[in-house]
Amino acid sequence: MKVLNKFLIVERIADKSENKSGLIMTMEDKRELRYNKAVVVSVGSLVSGISETDEIYFDKAAGHDVLINEKRLTVIQEKDVVCVL
């Protein structure tokens, strides 16, 4: 699969429901978080600073979900990435 320009294809990672101190987050708490965590599957030719297999945080309102090879993936733009871990 080849991604074009400044687009990325990512696979979302489900956030843990428990934080480091042992507090359990409710679904409502999770919905209030602004960013989603994901693993980069494919990177467009004009994207810089992000590589395949990088873990990132991106704006949860960004992107569109697609079904590729029976896998639910998300297409986002480079500008929607806020952090590379």
C-alpha positions as CSV (number, residue, x, y, z in Angstrom):
1,M,0.0,0.0,0.0
2,K,1.4,3.4,-1.0
3,V,0.2,6.5,0.8
4,L,0.4,9.8,-1.0
5,N,1.6,13.3,-0.1
6,K,1.2,14.3,3.6
7,F,-1.2,11.5,4.6
8,L,-0.6,8.7,7.1
9,I,-2.4,5.4,7.7
10,V,-2.6,4.5,11.4
11,E,-4.0,1.8,13.5
12,R,-5.6,3.0,16.7
13,I,-4.4,1.6,20.0
14,A,-7.1,1.2,22.7
15,D,-6.2,3.2,25.8
16,K,-5.8,1.4,29.1
17,S,-8.6,2.0,31.5
18,E,-6.2,2.2,34.5
19,N,-3.5,4.9,35.0
20,K,-0.2,4.5,36.7
21,S,-1.6,5.3,40.2
22,G,-4.2,2.5,39.8
23,L,-7.2,4.8,39.2
24,I,-9.7,3.3,36.8
25,M,-11.0,5.7,34.1
26,T,-14.6,5.6,33.1
27,M,-15.8,5.7,29.5
28,E,-16.9,9.3,30.1
29,D,-13.3,10.2,31.2
30,K,-11.9,8.6,28.0
31,R,-14.3,10.5,25.8
32,E,-13.1,13.8,27.3
33,L,-9.5,13.1,26.2
34,R,-8.6,15.1,23.1
35,Y,-6.0,12.8,21.5
36,N,-6.0,9.1,20.4
37,K,-2.9,6.9,20.4
38,A,-2.0,4.9,17.3
39,V,0.7,3.0,15.5
40,V,1.8,4.3,12.1
41,V,1.2,1.7,9.3
42,S,2.2,3.7,6.3
43,V,3.6,7.1,5.6
44,G,3.1,9.4,2.6
45,S,6.0,10.5,0.5
46,L,6.0,14.1,1.8
47,V,5.8,13.3,5.5
48,S,8.9,14.1,7.5
49,G,9.8,13.1,11.1
50,I,7.4,10.2,11.3
51,S,8.2,6.6,10.3
52,E,6.3,3.3,10.0
53,T,5.8,1.6,13.3
54,D,6.1,4.9,15.3
55,E,3.6,5.4,18.1
56,I,1.8,8.7,17.9
57,Y,-0.9,10.8,19.4
58,F,-3.3,12.5,17.0
59,D,-6.4,14.7,17.3
60,K,-9.4,12.4,17.8
61,A,-11.6,14.6,15.5
62,A,-9.1,14.1,12.6
63,G,-9.2,11.5,9.9
64,H,-11.4,9.0,8.3
65,D,-11.7,5.3,9.0
66,V,-11.2,2.8,6.2
67,L,-11.4,-1.0,5.9
68,I,-8.2,-2.4,4.3
69,N,-7.7,-6.2,4.2
70,E,-10.4,-6.6,6.9
71,K,-8.5,-4.2,9.2
72,R,-10.0,-1.0,10.4
73,L,-7.4,1.7,9.8
74,T,-7.5,5.5,10.0
75,V,-6.3,8.0,7.4
76,I,-5.0,11.2,8.9
77,Q,-2.9,14.2,7.7
78,E,0.6,14.9,9.1
79,K,-0.7,18.2,10.6
80,D,-3.0,16.2,12.9
81,V,-0.1,14.4,14.7
82,V,0.7,16.1,18.0
83,C,3.4,13.8,19.4
84,V,5.7,11.0,18.3
85,L,6.6,8.7,21.1
